[in-house]
Amino acid sequence: MPRYAQLVIGPAGSGKSTYCANLHQHCETVGRVVHVVNLDPAAEEFNYPVAVDIRELISLEDVMEEMHFGPNGALIYCMEYLEENLDDWLSEQLEDYIDDDYLVFDCPGQIELYSHIPVLRTFVDQLKIWDFQVCAVYLLDCQFVSDMAKYISGCLASLSAMVQLELPHINVLTKLDLMDDKKGIKKFLDPDTRLLLADLNEQMAPRFSKLNHALAELVDDYSMVNFIPLDIRKEKSIEYLLAHIDNTIQFGEDADVKVKEMDPDFTASNVAEDDSGF
């Protein structure tokens, strides 16, 4: 039987570690076991129990001190070092997690790791060899939707990660608990690119209209850029997202796992209205 994993990715500050902590707490509350793996060599504090920690292999601080690299260069070095030690160090760390174990990988926030550097793609391919079923969970701060250009940028970064990693992919709008006007982001969850294009053209000079049209067409052609809202204060919001992820990686099909997604009354609109405050 396979093992299961979430690869939690997204820009720096999008709430990846907070999501991992709240997901772990939720699963602990409902009697479900997940193990969180830290893949960020720059991490310092955790609000969740760390099952495996990349800093036991290599840390950003040590690389900066010994190699005289800056933060970004040191992080790339750390991740490439992890890539070189997948078969040795990481394989040994994960060998105790057997069939049906569920791991959540808390990844660094440097966007180049998901866009054009092959480190995480190599990591994902190795997980597949080890019989993991993996889903990429891409987090985007909901503050991005306050500016149309930022939102399009977030969509394109998500598409880049989808193309690079070639994984089942779920986009999440985070930090909903910090927004006063939650109704304003409803149109961004499953966007109509024609409306987005009109808003974008209003904000930018006319000379950018052709570029805006091309970007909107790119997003529309993939027809895969939609978002699930997440309010970490609400258990049902976390539960709804987790059910989507479980369904994507087929977790629980051969085990006695019950999730709220199987309830026909538990729909996306219900979560949006009742749990996310829309």
C-alpha angles and dihedrals in degrees: 000000000000130000121232134227144177118211103207108204139157142113122317111278095022092120103259097146092041089052091050091050094049092044090053091048092049093050091048089052094052093043097254124134123227129163120214119213120199112219095169110102090193096056117120109174133028134199092198135056108269111226095183126009124199088206088074086065100035137342132208093232093055093049093049090050099044101034097033091230127152120245096269095044091046092051092052089049091051093050093047088050088053088050090055091050101045095109094045114031103021095040089055092047093052099041092092091060106087139181116333093011112143120216130188116202113208103206134196119264102234103122095211089070089068100033112049113341108093097217098102092039089057089047092051092047090052091051089054090051087053088055098254120150104217135195124190112225108198114197123203124183108244088225085079090073091064087075121044095209090053091049093053088047090052091050092051092049089051091050090049090054091048092053094044099046100033092209135135100276135206124185119210131193105215137193092043087149089068095055122095097193106045094163090068093069097051092095090057096058094075101008128209101218093206091062091043090051092051091051092046093051090051091056098045137057117271092248089071095055095099091048091048091050091051092049092048090049090051091054091044095048092059091047088195103099105106130128139221114216117232126199105179092199091068122070094204091056091055091042092052093051092046090051090055091050093046090051091050094055093034093240114175098019091118096029135067096258121143122195131178091243088080090063107095090211092057100085136157091253091053091053091046094050102034106028106026096041097240 
